[in-house]
Structures are given as C-alpha cells and as structure tokens.
Amino acid sequence: MNLADIKTAGIVGGGTMGFGVALNFALGGIDAIVTDVTDEALERSAGLTAAALRLFVEEGLVTEAQATEASGRITRTRDLEALASGSDFVTEAIVERLEDKQVLFKKLDEMCPAHTIVVSNTSGFVLSEIGEGVKRQAKIGLTHYFAPPHIVPGVEVAKGPGTSDETYELICAVMGKTGRVPIRLLKEKPGYLLNRIQHAAGAEASRLWAEGMATAEDIELGIQTTFGFRMPHEGPFYHYDLAGIFKWPSDAGNKKAYPDKAEDEAQQRIRARYSEGKPWFVDPEKFDEAVERRDREYVQRLIEMKRGWGTHLQ
C-alpha cells in the first residue's frame, strides 16, 4: 500500500484530540470518519470542528471554500464497525487507559480490512502493550499529536516491535500529507520523547513551587519571559490547565511513564496538589474561551513558521 491508497481515515474518539486529528485529514484531502460513544459527544466534536474552521478562516489559514470542503469530508457515527470496515488508516484517540486501548485495538484488528493501518495517539503507553495480541503487528504504529492537534505541527511517530519499515514510512508520509511534521522516534519508551522532556521541566517546576522557591505565578513569569519566550504562551502549570489534564479520570494515564521521585515532604505536597483535580489559573467555566485565546496565538505562530520554513509545513 502507498500514500495514494489511503482514501479514508477513521478516528475513534472525537474529543479534544480526535476532532483535530480528523480535521487534519480532511484538510489534507482525505475523508474522515469520527466515532464516539454518545450522540452528545459527536455533537460536541462537530462543534469543535466548526469553531476551528471559523478560526482558520478568520486568521487567513484557509479560505471559506477550503473550510467548507474540509467540513464536508468529515462524517460522524456511533457505529465502530462501519468506521473500521470503511477506513484505510485508523487513529485511536480515546481516554488514556491501557485496558480500554487494548480492547479497542483488538476490535479494530478484527473489524478492519487486512490492508488498514491502525495507530494510537497515546501520550504515555507503549505500542507493545497497546497492541499486545493484535494479529496485524506489521500494520500498527503510534502517532502522538500535541494539543491542539490541528494547529501544533509536530507529531511523534513510533514503531511497535513488529511494525514494518513500509508501514512506518507510510505513517510518516500520511503525517506530511495532512500538514504535520513527523518526529521520528527510534525506539519505544513510556512517555516517548517530547513528553519526557516536557515532564522533566514540569516536574522540576512543581518541586520548586512545593519547596517554596517561588509562587506558581512567578515560575510561570520567569519561564515565559526567558527561555519560554522562544516557545511562548504556556509554562507547565498553564499547560496543565489548557490541556485539560485536570479533567482526566483519576485512573487515566500511564503512571509508569513518569515514576514518582523518592517520597519526601515536597513530593507529598505535589501529589496532594494534583490530586485536587483543579486547574492552576484557568476558570473551568471559561475553559473554552481560554483555549480559543491560545489557539489564536498558535495560529499566528504557525503562519509565521510557514513563512520561515517554507515547504516543511506545506
């Protein structure tokens, strides 16, 4: 199979990540099918897509005609089997719970045509765990997008133990066709590459906050006005808010990806703070407004990157 053979992409999970992944495919000229567990979730997904396209048009990233065409390429259904049977490339974008991902991968393995590639958007679990027991080992992979996935260009691409070179190269080509920049990972590791780097900075910021080195506000200020000026808008605390991590179920995420440091008073304070499940700065009632402000800034940065990088982001 080659790039031209990928006519339809399925996205399982139409939430924060899934709707943006589907939009990438649609804007790249590939039909997208989105599935979720309730009609309400699908309606929410459609609303997120419409809002994103309005933003793109307002900021000049796409034309009205391109937005209309992209919107028309996306269909939504609660029927997982219909999605699986009609897709050449499927992205899993459900909650970060290993057992759920494993069950889904096995279902997709049974339902999808033999040629279909199935990838996970996991941010923490390794593919050898998610794809355990799946028969199509040569045709599974990982594409880890970063929120918001329809704006942030980089995507980590990783293999599982049985992923073929042909599949891996095709996944990277798909990322390019859908306007993303594939970040090629050479091995699998819980948390993968960029989340581990990001987490190291976030963990140190949390520790310094817990030890009383500075307030969360001054830590954010320091990062944003020094090295963070080169990757503006959010430090680790604001990222925690805007990524919606405070809304995750308590059992979501791969705890092995980021093992706790030795238990001490600071670590206990960090654990207690995050167990509260509340954001640092963002008013939960105004979460969507905060995300839109962030997205507008990201779109402007993306436009500037396109001017400077040329064909890398075409």
C-alpha positions as a Markdown table, in Angstrom:
| # | Residue | x | y | z |
|---|---|---|---|---|
| 1 | Met | 0.0 | 0.0 | 0.0 |
| 2 | Asn | 1.2 | 3.5 | -0.8 |
| 3 | Leu | 0.0 | 7.0 | 0.2 |
| 4 | Ala | -2.4 | 7.3 | -2.7 |
| 5 | Asp | -4.3 | 4.2 | -1.5 |
| 6 | Ile | -5.3 | 6.0 | 1.8 |
| 7 | Lys | -8.7 | 7.5 | 0.8 |
| 8 | Thr | -10.5 | 7.3 | 4.2 |
| 9 | Ala | -9.2 | 7.7 | 7.7 |
| 10 | Gly | -11.1 | 6.7 | 10.8 |
| 11 | Ile | -10.7 | 8.4 | 14.2 |
| 12 | Val | -12.0 | 6.7 | 17.3 |
| 13 | Gly | -12.8 | 9.3 | 19.8 |
| 14 | Gly | -13.9 | 12.8 | 18.7 |
| 15 | Gly | -12.9 | 14.8 | 21.7 |
| 16 | Thr | -10.0 | 17.2 | 22.4 |
| 17 | Met | -7.5 | 15.3 | 20.3 |
| 18 | Gly | -9.7 | 13.3 | 17.9 |
| 19 | Phe | -11.6 | 16.2 | 16.3 |
| 20 | Gly | -8.4 | 17.9 | 15.5 |
| 21 | Val | -6.8 | 14.8 | 14.0 |
| 22 | Ala | -9.9 | 14.3 | 11.8 |
| 23 | Leu | -9.7 | 17.9 | 10.7 |
| 24 | Asn | -6.0 | 17.4 | 9.7 |
| 25 | Phe | -7.1 | 14.5 | 7.4 |
| 26 | Ala | -10.0 | 16.4 | 5.9 |
| 27 | Leu | -7.8 | 19.5 | 5.2 |
| 28 | Gly | -5.3 | 17.1 | 3.6 |
| 29 | Gly | -7.9 | 15.8 | 1.2 |
| 30 | Ile | -8.6 | 12.5 | 3.0 |
| 31 | Asp | -12.1 | 11.7 | 4.0 |
| 32 | Ala | -12.5 | 11.2 | 7.8 |
| 33 | Ile | -15.0 | 9.2 | 9.8 |
| 34 | Val | -15.3 | 10.0 | 13.5 |
| 35 | Thr | -16.9 | 7.8 | 16.1 |
| 36 | Asp | -17.6 | 8.3 | 19.8 |
| 37 | Val | -19.8 | 6.7 | 22.4 |
| 38 | Thr | -22.7 | 9.1 | 22.5 |
| 39 | Asp | -24.6 | 11.4 | 20.2 |
| 40 | Glu | -23.8 | 14.3 | 22.5 |
| 41 | Ala | -20.0 | 13.6 | 22.2 |
| 42 | Leu | -20.4 | 13.6 | 18.4 |
| 43 | Glu | -22.3 | 16.9 | 18.5 |
| 44 | Arg | -19.6 | 18.4 | 20.7 |
| 45 | Ser | -17.0 | 17.1 | 18.2 |
| 46 | Ala | -18.8 | 18.7 | 15.3 |
| 47 | Gly | -19.0 | 22.0 | 17.2 |
| 48 | Leu | -15.2 | 21.9 | 17.9 |
| 49 | Thr | -14.6 | 21.3 | 14.2 |
| 50 | Ala | -16.8 | 24.2 | 13.2 |
| 51 | Ala | -15.1 | 26.5 | 15.6 |
| 52 | Ala | -11.7 | 25.5 | 14.5 |
| 53 | Leu | -12.5 | 26.1 | 10.8 |
| 54 | Arg | -14.0 | 29.5 | 11.6 |
| 55 | Leu | -10.8 | 30.4 | 13.4 |
| 56 | Phe | -8.7 | 29.2 | 10.4 |
| 57 | Val | -10.8 | 31.3 | 8.0 |
| 58 | Glu | -10.7 | 34.4 | 10.2 |
| 59 | Glu | -6.9 | 34.2 | 10.6 |
| 60 | Gly | -6.4 | 33.5 | 6.9 |
| 61 | Leu | -5.0 | 30.0 | 7.3 |
| 62 | Val | -7.6 | 28.6 | 4.9 |
| 63 | Thr | -10.3 | 30.0 | 2.6 |
| 64 | Glu | -14.0 | 29.7 | 3.1 |
| 65 | Ala | -14.1 | 27.3 | 0.2 |
| 66 | Gln | -11.4 | 25.1 | 1.7 |
| 67 | Ala | -13.1 | 25.1 | 5.1 |
| 68 | Thr | -16.4 | 24.1 | 3.5 |
| 69 | Glu | -14.7 | 21.3 | 1.6 |
| 70 | Ala | -12.9 | 20.0 | 4.7 |
| 71 | Ser | -16.1 | 20.1 | 6.7 |
| 72 | Gly | -17.9 | 18.0 | 4.0 |
| 73 | Arg | -15.2 | 15.4 | 4.2 |
| 74 | Ile | -15.9 | 14.6 | 7.8 |
| 75 | Thr | -18.7 | 12.2 | 8.8 |
| 76 | Arg | -19.7 | 11.1 | 12.3 |
| 77 | Thr | -21.2 | 7.8 | 13.6 |
| 78 | Arg | -21.5 | 5.8 | 16.7 |
| 79 | Asp | -21.0 | 2.6 | 14.7 |
| 80 | Leu | -17.4 | 1.4 | 15.2 |
| 81 | Glu | -17.8 | -1.4 | 12.8 |
| 82 | Ala | -18.8 | 1.0 | 10.0 |
| 83 | Leu | -15.8 | 3.1 | 10.7 |
| 84 | Ala | -13.4 | 0.1 | 10.8 |
| 85 | Ser | -14.7 | -1.5 | 7.6 |
| 86 | Gly | -14.5 | 1.7 | 5.6 |
| 87 | Ser | -11.1 | 3.0 | 6.7 |
| 88 | Asp | -7.7 | 2.6 | 5.3 |
| 89 | Phe | -6.0 | 4.3 | 8.3 |
| 90 | Val | -7.4 | 4.4 | 11.8 |
| 91 | Thr | -6.3 | 6.6 | 14.7 |
| 92 | Glu | -7.2 | 5.6 | 18.2 |
| 93 | Ala | -7.8 | 8.8 | 20.3 |
| 94 | Ile | -9.7 | 7.6 | 23.4 |
| 95 | Val | -9.0 | 8.1 | 27.1 |
| 96 | Glu | -5.5 | 7.3 | 28.4 |
| 97 | Arg | -6.5 | 4.0 | 29.9 |
| 98 | Leu | -4.4 | 1.0 | 28.8 |
| 99 | Glu | -7.1 | -1.7 | 29.1 |
| 100 | Asp | -9.5 | 0.4 | 27.0 |
| 101 | Lys | -6.9 | 0.9 | 24.3 |
| 102 | Gln | -6.0 | -2.8 | 24.2 |
| 103 | Val | -9.7 | -3.8 | 23.9 |
| 104 | Leu | -10.2 | -1.3 | 21.1 |
| 105 | Phe | -7.1 | -2.4 | 19.2 |
| 106 | Lys | -8.3 | -6.0 | 19.2 |
| 107 | Lys | -11.7 | -5.0 | 18.0 |
| 108 | Leu | -10.2 | -2.9 | 15.2 |
| 109 | Asp | -7.9 | -5.8 | 14.3 |
| 110 | Glu | -10.9 | -8.0 | 13.8 |
| 111 | Met | -13.1 | -5.4 | 12.0 |
| 112 | Cys | -10.7 | -3.6 | 9.7 |
| 113 | Pro | -9.7 | -4.8 | 6.2 |
| 114 | Ala | -6.3 | -6.5 | 6.1 |
| 115 | His | -4.6 | -3.5 | 4.5 |
| 116 | Thr | -5.7 | -1.0 | 7.1 |
| 117 | Ile | -3.1 | 0.6 | 9.3 |
| 118 | Val | -4.1 | 1.2 | 13.0 |
| 119 | Val | -2.2 | 3.8 | 15.1 |
| 120 | Ser | -2.6 | 5.1 | 18.6 |
| 121 | Asn | -2.4 | 8.7 | 19.8 |
| 122 | Thr | -1.3 | 7.6 | 23.2 |
| 123 | Ser | 0.9 | 10.1 | 25.1 |
| 124 | Gly | 2.3 | 7.6 | 27.6 |
| 125 | Phe | 1.7 | 3.9 | 26.9 |
| 126 | Val | 4.0 | 1.9 | 24.6 |
| 127 | Leu | 2.7 | 0.2 | 21.5 |
| 128 | Ser | 4.0 | -3.2 | 22.5 |
| 129 | Glu | 1.5 | -3.0 | 25.4 |
| 130 | Ile | -1.4 | -1.5 | 23.5 |
| 131 | Gly | -1.0 | -3.9 | 20.5 |
| 132 | Glu | -0.5 | -7.0 | 22.6 |
| 133 | Gly | -2.4 | -9.9 | 21.0 |
| 134 | Val | -3.1 | -8.0 | 17.8 |
| 135 | Lys | -2.6 | -10.0 | 14.6 |
| 136 | Arg | -1.6 | -7.2 | 12.3 |
| 137 | Gln | 1.6 | -6.4 | 14.1 |
| 138 | Ala | 3.3 | -5.2 | 10.9 |
| 139 | Lys | 0.5 | -2.6 | 10.4 |
| 140 | Ile | 0.3 | -0.9 | 13.7 |
| 141 | Gly | 2.1 | 2.3 | 14.9 |
| 142 | Leu | 2.0 | 5.4 | 17.1 |
| 143 | Thr | 1.2 | 9.0 | 16.1 |
| 144 | His | 1.4 | 11.1 | 19.2 |
| 145 | Tyr | -0.1 | 14.5 | 18.4 |
| 146 | Phe | 0.2 | 17.5 | 20.7 |
| 147 | Ala | -2.7 | 19.7 | 21.8 |
| 148 | Pro | -4.2 | 21.4 | 19.9 |
| 149 | Pro | -3.5 | 18.7 | 17.2 |
| 150 | His | -5.0 | 20.7 | 14.3 |
| 151 | Ile | -2.5 | 23.6 | 15.0 |
| 152 | Val | 0.7 | 22.2 | 16.6 |
| 153 | Pro | 2.6 | 20.8 | 13.6 |
| 154 | Gly | 4.9 | 18.2 | 15.2 |
| 155 | Val | 3.8 | 14.6 | 15.7 |
| 156 | Glu | 5.9 | 11.8 | 17.2 |
| 157 | Val | 5.9 | 8.7 | 15.1 |
| 158 | Ala | 7.0 | 5.4 | 16.7 |
| 159 | Lys | 7.0 | 1.7 | 15.9 |
| 160 | Gly | 6.0 | -1.3 | 17.9 |
| 161 | Pro | 8.2 | -4.4 | 17.9 |
| 162 | Gly | 6.5 | -5.8 | 14.8 |
| 163 | Thr | 5.9 | -2.6 | 12.8 |
| 164 | Ser | 7.3 | -3.0 | 9.3 |
| 165 | Asp | 9.5 | -0.3 | 7.8 |
| 166 | Glu | 7.0 | 0.1 | 5.0 |
| 167 | Thr | 4.2 | 0.9 | 7.5 |
| 168 | Tyr | 6.4 | 3.3 | 9.4 |
| 169 | Glu | 7.4 | 5.2 | 6.3 |
| 170 | Leu | 3.8 | 5.3 | 5.1 |
| 171 | Ile | 2.7 | 6.7 | 8.5 |
| 172 | Cys | 5.3 | 9.4 | 8.2 |
| 173 | Ala | 4.1 | 10.2 | 4.7 |
| 174 | Val | 0.5 | 10.4 | 5.9 |
| 175 | Met | 1.6 | 12.9 | 8.6 |
| 176 | Gly | 3.2 | 15.0 | 5.8 |
| 177 | Lys | 0.1 | 14.9 | 3.6 |
| 178 | Thr | -2.1 | 16.1 | 6.5 |
| 179 | Gly | 0.1 | 19.1 | 7.2 |
| 180 | Arg | 2.1 | 17.6 | 10.2 |
| 181 | Val | 5.8 | 17.3 | 10.8 |
| 182 | Pro | 6.7 | 13.7 | 11.7 |
| 183 | Ile | 9.2 | 13.4 | 14.6 |
| 184 | Arg | 10.8 | 10.0 | 14.0 |
| 185 | Leu | 11.4 | 8.0 | 17.2 |
| 186 | Leu | 13.9 | 5.2 | 17.1 |
| 187 | Lys | 12.6 | 3.2 | 20.0 |
| 188 | Glu | 9.6 | 2.9 | 22.3 |
| 189 | Lys | 9.7 | 4.2 | 25.8 |
| 190 | Pro | 6.9 | 5.1 | 28.2 |
| 191 | Gly | 6.1 | 8.8 | 27.7 |
| 192 | Tyr | 8.2 | 8.7 | 24.5 |
| 193 | Leu | 10.5 | 11.7 | 23.6 |
| 194 | Leu | 8.9 | 15.1 | 23.9 |
| 195 | Asn | 6.6 | 14.4 | 26.8 |
| 196 | Arg | 9.5 | 13.1 | 28.8 |
| 197 | Ile | 11.4 | 16.3 | 28.2 |
| 198 | Gln | 8.3 | 18.4 | 28.9 |
| 199 | His | 7.6 | 16.4 | 32.0 |
| 200 | Ala | 11.1 | 16.9 | 33.4 |
| 201 | Ala | 10.7 | 20.6 | 33.2 |
| 202 | Gly | 7.2 | 20.5 | 34.7 |
| 203 | Ala | 8.3 | 18.2 | 37.5 |
| 204 | Glu | 11.1 | 20.5 | 38.5 |
| 205 | Ala | 8.8 | 23.5 | 38.4 |
| 206 | Ser | 6.4 | 21.7 | 40.6 |
| 207 | Arg | 9.1 | 20.7 | 43.1 |
| 208 | Leu | 10.5 | 24.3 | 43.2 |
| 209 | Trp | 7.0 | 25.5 | 43.8 |
| 210 | Ala | 6.5 | 22.9 | 46.6 |
| 211 | Glu | 9.8 | 23.8 | 48.2 |
| 212 | Gly | 8.7 | 27.5 | 48.4 |
| 213 | Met | 11.3 | 28.7 | 45.9 |
| 214 | Ala | 8.7 | 30.8 | 44.1 |
| 215 | Thr | 5.0 | 31.1 | 43.6 |
| 216 | Ala | 3.4 | 29.4 | 40.6 |
| 217 | Glu | 2.8 | 32.9 | 39.2 |
| 218 | Asp | 6.5 | 33.8 | 39.4 |
| 219 | Ile | 7.6 | 30.4 | 38.0 |
| 220 | Glu | 5.3 | 31.0 | 35.0 |
| 221 | Leu | 6.5 | 34.6 | 34.6 |
| 222 | Gly | 10.1 | 33.5 | 34.7 |
| 223 | Ile | 9.7 | 30.8 | 32.1 |
| 224 | Gln | 7.6 | 32.9 | 29.8 |
| 225 | Thr | 10.0 | 35.9 | 29.9 |
| 226 | Thr | 13.2 | 33.9 | 29.5 |
| 227 | Phe | 13.7 | 30.6 | 27.7 |
| 228 | Gly | 10.0 | 30.2 | 27.4 |
| 229 | Phe | 9.9 | 33.4 | 25.2 |
| 230 | Arg | 11.0 | 31.1 | 22.4 |
| 231 | Met | 8.0 | 28.8 | 22.8 |
| 232 | Pro | 5.6 | 31.3 | 24.2 |
| 233 | His | 2.1 | 31.2 | 25.7 |
| 234 | Glu | 2.4 | 28.5 | 28.4 |
| 235 | Gly | 4.6 | 27.1 | 31.1 |
| 236 | Pro | 4.0 | 23.8 | 32.7 |
| 237 | Phe | 1.2 | 25.0 | 35.1 |
| 238 | Tyr | -0.8 | 26.8 | 32.3 |
| 239 | His | -0.2 | 23.8 | 30.0 |
| 240 | Tyr | -1.7 | 21.5 | 32.7 |
| 241 | Asp | -4.8 | 23.8 | 32.6 |
| 242 | Leu | -5.2 | 24.2 | 28.8 |
| 243 | Ala | -4.5 | 20.6 | 28.0 |
| 244 | Gly | -7.5 | 19.7 | 30.3 |
| 245 | Ile | -5.5 | 17.3 | 32.4 |
| 246 | Phe | -7.3 | 18.4 | 35.5 |
| 247 | Lys | -10.4 | 16.9 | 34.0 |
| 248 | Trp | -8.9 | 13.4 | 33.5 |
| 249 | Pro | -10.3 | 10.5 | 35.5 |
| 250 | Ser | -8.0 | 9.6 | 38.4 |
| 251 | Asp | -7.1 | 6.3 | 36.9 |
| 252 | Ala | -6.2 | 7.7 | 33.4 |
| 253 | Gly | -2.6 | 7.9 | 32.2 |
| 254 | Asn | 0.4 | 5.6 | 32.4 |
| 255 | Lys | 1.9 | 6.0 | 35.9 |
| 256 | Lys | 4.9 | 4.0 | 34.8 |
| 257 | Ala | 5.8 | 6.7 | 32.3 |
| 258 | Tyr | 6.6 | 9.2 | 35.0 |
| 259 | Pro | 7.6 | 7.4 | 38.1 |
| 260 | Asp | 7.5 | 9.4 | 41.3 |
| 261 | Lys | 10.7 | 10.5 | 42.9 |
| 262 | Ala | 11.6 | 9.5 | 46.4 |
| 263 | Glu | 8.8 | 10.3 | 48.8 |
| 264 | Asp | 9.5 | 13.4 | 50.8 |
| 265 | Glu | 7.6 | 16.4 | 52.0 |
| 266 | Ala | 7.8 | 18.2 | 48.7 |
| 267 | Gln | 6.7 | 15.1 | 46.8 |
| 268 | Gln | 3.7 | 14.7 | 49.1 |
| 269 | Arg | 2.7 | 18.3 | 48.5 |
| 270 | Ile | 3.0 | 17.9 | 44.8 |
| 271 | Arg | 0.9 | 14.8 | 44.9 |
| 272 | Ala | -1.7 | 16.4 | 47.1 |
| 273 | Arg | -2.0 | 19.5 | 44.9 |
| 274 | Tyr | -2.6 | 17.5 | 41.7 |
| 275 | Ser | -5.0 | 15.1 | 43.4 |
| 276 | Glu | -7.3 | 18.1 | 43.9 |
| 277 | Gly | -8.1 | 17.9 | 40.2 |
| 278 | Lys | -8.3 | 21.6 | 39.7 |
| 279 | Pro | -6.5 | 24.0 | 37.3 |
| 280 | Trp | -3.9 | 26.5 | 38.4 |
| 281 | Phe | -5.1 | 29.5 | 36.6 |
| 282 | Val | -8.0 | 28.8 | 34.2 |
| 283 | Asp | -11.5 | 29.2 | 35.3 |
| 284 | Pro | -13.1 | 25.9 | 34.5 |
| 285 | Glu | -16.3 | 27.8 | 33.4 |
| 286 | Lys | -14.2 | 29.7 | 30.9 |
| 287 | Phe | -12.1 | 26.8 | 29.7 |
| 288 | Asp | -13.3 | 27.1 | 26.1 |
| 289 | Glu | -12.5 | 30.8 | 26.0 |
| 290 | Ala | -9.0 | 30.2 | 27.3 |
| 291 | Val | -8.4 | 27.5 | 24.7 |
| 292 | Glu | -9.7 | 29.8 | 21.9 |
| 293 | Arg | -7.2 | 32.6 | 23.0 |
| 294 | Arg | -4.4 | 30.0 | 23.0 |
| 295 | Asp | -5.4 | 28.7 | 19.6 |
| 296 | Arg | -5.4 | 32.2 | 18.1 |
| 297 | Glu | -1.9 | 32.7 | 19.3 |
| 298 | Tyr | -0.9 | 29.3 | 18.0 |
| 299 | Val | -2.4 | 30.0 | 14.6 |
| 300 | Gln | -0.4 | 33.2 | 14.3 |
| 301 | Arg | 2.8 | 31.4 | 15.2 |
| 302 | Leu | 2.0 | 28.7 | 12.7 |
| 303 | Ile | 1.6 | 31.3 | 10.0 |
| 304 | Glu | 4.9 | 32.8 | 10.8 |
| 305 | Met | 6.5 | 29.3 | 10.8 |
| 306 | Lys | 5.1 | 28.6 | 7.4 |
| 307 | Arg | 6.7 | 31.8 | 6.1 |
| 308 | Gly | 10.1 | 30.9 | 7.6 |
| 309 | Trp | 10.0 | 27.2 | 7.0 |
| 310 | Gly | 8.5 | 27.1 | 3.5 |
| 311 | Thr | 7.9 | 23.6 | 2.2 |
| 312 | His | 8.5 | 21.9 | 5.6 |
| 313 | Leu | 4.9 | 22.9 | 6.6 |
| 314 | Gln | 3.2 | 22.8 | 3.3 |
